[in-house]
Amino acid sequence: MKAKASVVAQKLLNLYRQEHVIFGGWAAVNPVFVDEADPDVLRALRDLPTGKMLIKHIENLRSGKTPMDSIERELLPYGGMMAETVATVPLTADELSELEAGINAFTTDQEGLDKIQQLRVVRKFGDQWVVAIRAALSERPDLLEKWDVINKTYRAYYLWKVASDMLNQPLSERARAQLQVDMPEYETYLPMFGDAGTELLEKLRSFITTMKPTDETENDGLNF
C-alpha cells in the first residue's frame, strides 16, 4: 500500500533537517528526495515548516542546478548553523593524536562505541560529538572514512535501543505514524545486527499493521 503523501512529506522533511547526522550526507538523502517527491508529496510539503525550502532544493536537484551530493547554501536547514558551529572548532595536536589512536582502535560493537565516547576530545563536544568530529576531520579523508563507520555503528545501536523499547510499551496512533516515517532508517541499520536485527525489523513492520490506537494523552514512547 502506498504511503500517504503527508507521511512521505514528513519523512523527507526529517531527512532534510537531519542530514548532518545521516551517514553519507547529501549524497545519501538527495536521491530519496528526487525519487519520492511526487506531486501529492510536494503539495503536502508546502504546508509544513521549511517545506518550501525543501521543495526548492528538490527542484534544483531535478533541473541539474544542484549536484546530487550537494545543496545550495541558502537552502541549508537551520541556515547552515548545524555544520558551521562545529566546523570552526579546531583540534589541538594532542586532541588529534588522541582521536586518531581511538579511531584506529575502533571495533564495531558497543564496547568500541563506549571507548570512543570516553575520549576527552569527543566528550568536549557533548551531544554534538558525531557531527563535530566529522567536521573537524574534513581535511583528513583517511580518518573521515573511518569516522563514517563509527557514525553508522552509533546510529545502528541507537535505533536498536529505540526499537526494542518501543516494542515493550503501548504506543499511540501518533507514535505509530512516526514509526512509519522513520522506517527507512530502521530498514537501513537494523540488518547490521544479522538475524536478530532482521527479526526486530519484522516485529516493527508487524507492529505498524496490527497495533490499536491508544489515547493520545498517554506517553508516546518516543522522546525525540
N, C-alpha and C positions, 0 to 999 in steps of 0.2 A: 504494500500500500504506500502511495506517495505521501511524504510528509506534508503537513500543512505549510503554506507559504510563510505564515508568521513564525513557525518553529524554525524553518530553514533560515529565515532572515535573522532571527535572534542568534542562531548558531554562527552565521557568518559575521555578525557584529561582535560576538565574543572572540572569534579568531582575530578579527581586526584589532580589537583592543588589547589582546594578549599576545600578539606576535612576538613581543620582546622576550617571552619566556617559552616560546614554542620551538622545538628542535627543527632547525632548517630555516627559520625566519621567513622572510617574504617569499623566498623561493618555494617554500612548503605550502604556504597559505594562498598565494595568488592563484594557482591553478584551481583550487577549490572555489574561489570567488567566481572565476570565469565559468566553470562547469555548472555550478548550482544556482547562479543568479538568473533565473528565468523571469519573464515579465511580471508574474504574480509576486515573486520574491522581491523584485525591485520596488514594486508598489508598496509592499509591506515595510520595506526599509525606510521609505520616505516618512513614515510615521514614528520612527524610532530615533532617540537621541544620537546624533552624529551619523545617522543613517545616510543623509545626503552626501556626506564626505566619502563614505564608502561607495556609494553609487558612482560618484565622480571618479574614484580610483578604479572601479571596475570598468567604466567607460574608457579610461586611459589605457588599461591593460588590453581591452578588446580592439582598440584602434591601433595599438602598437606604439603609442606615445610613451608609455612606461614599460620598460623591460619586465619580464616575468619574475625577476629576482629583486625588484626594487619598488619604490613608491615616490611620488612627488613630495618634496619636503613640506609643502604647505598642507598636504593631506595626511601627514603623520598624526596618529591618535595622540591625545594629550599634548598637542603642539610639539611633539618630539621630545618632551621632557623625560620620558622613561629611559631613553637612550642617552640623552645629553647629561643628565645629572650624575650618571655613574662614569661616563666616558672621560670626564675631566679629572677624575681622581687617579693620580699616578701611583705606581707601586715603587717602593724603595728597592734597592738591590737585595737587601736581606729578605724582604717580603717576596720578591720574585723568586729568589732561591728556594725559600720555604715552599712556595706554591708549586714550583717546577718539580721538586722532590716528591711532594704529595701527589701530584697528578701522575707522575711516572710510576708511583707505587700503587695506584688505584686498582681496586678489584671490583667487579660489577655485582656487588652484593650489599646487604645492609651494613656489614662491618666496614666495607670500603667507603660507603657514604658517611658513616659516623666519623671515620678518621679525617675525611676531607672537611667536614663541618667543624671539626675541632681545631683546625689550623687557625692560628691567630690572624693571618691575612684574610681568611674567609670570614671569621667572626666579626671583624671590624665593619663589614657591610650589612650586618643584621639580616633582615628578611629579604633584602635585595641581593644576596650573595651570588645567586646563579647568574643574574643579569650583569652585576657589577664586574665579576671576574671575567665574564665573556667579553665585556667592553674593554677591560684593562689588558686583555690578551690580543687585541685587534691587530697588533703588529708582530705577533708570534703565531703564525699559522700552524706551526708544528705542535704547539701546545693547545691552540684553539680547537683543533680537530679532536684531540683527546678530551678537552673540556666538554665538547658536544656529547661525548659518550657519557660523561658524568651527569650532564644535564638530562639526558634521556633516561638514565638509570634512576635519577632522583624523581623524575616525573612518573616513572612506572611504579615505584614504591609508594609514592603519594596516592596515585589513583587506586592502587591495590587496597590501601587502607580505607580510602573513602568508599570504595565499592563494598568492601567487607562490612564496614559499619552500616552502610545503607541497607544491606540485606537483613540486618539484625534488629531493625526497628520499624514501626509503622510510618509510612510517608504519606504526605498529602498529594492531591492531584497536581498541585503546583510543582512539587518536587519531582513527580513523575515526568512532567513536561521538561523540567531542567535536565533530567537524566536523558531524555530523548535528544536534547540539544548537545549534550556532552558525549553522546555515544561514540562519535567518530574517534575521540581521544581514547576511550576505553578500548575500542577495536584496534587502535594502533599500538597501545602499550601493554595491555594485559597478555597478549600472546607471548611476550618476552618471558613469561613465567612457565612456559611449556604447557603441559596438560592441565596443571592446576589453574593457570591463567585462562585457558580456553573454557574450562568448566565454569569459572567465575563469570566469564563473559556471557555464557549461555544462560546463567541464572539471572543476570541483569536483563537480557533480552526477554526472558520469560516474565520477569518482574514487571516490565513495561506493559505487557499484554494481559496480565492476569490480576494485577492489584486493583483493589477497590478504593475509590476516593475516600479520604477521611476529612474531618472538619478542618478547614483552613486555619483555624485558630490554634491548632496543635503545632508542635515543633516540626519543622520541615525535615530535620535531619541533615540539612545541607547548610554549611556555615561559610559559604563564600559567595 
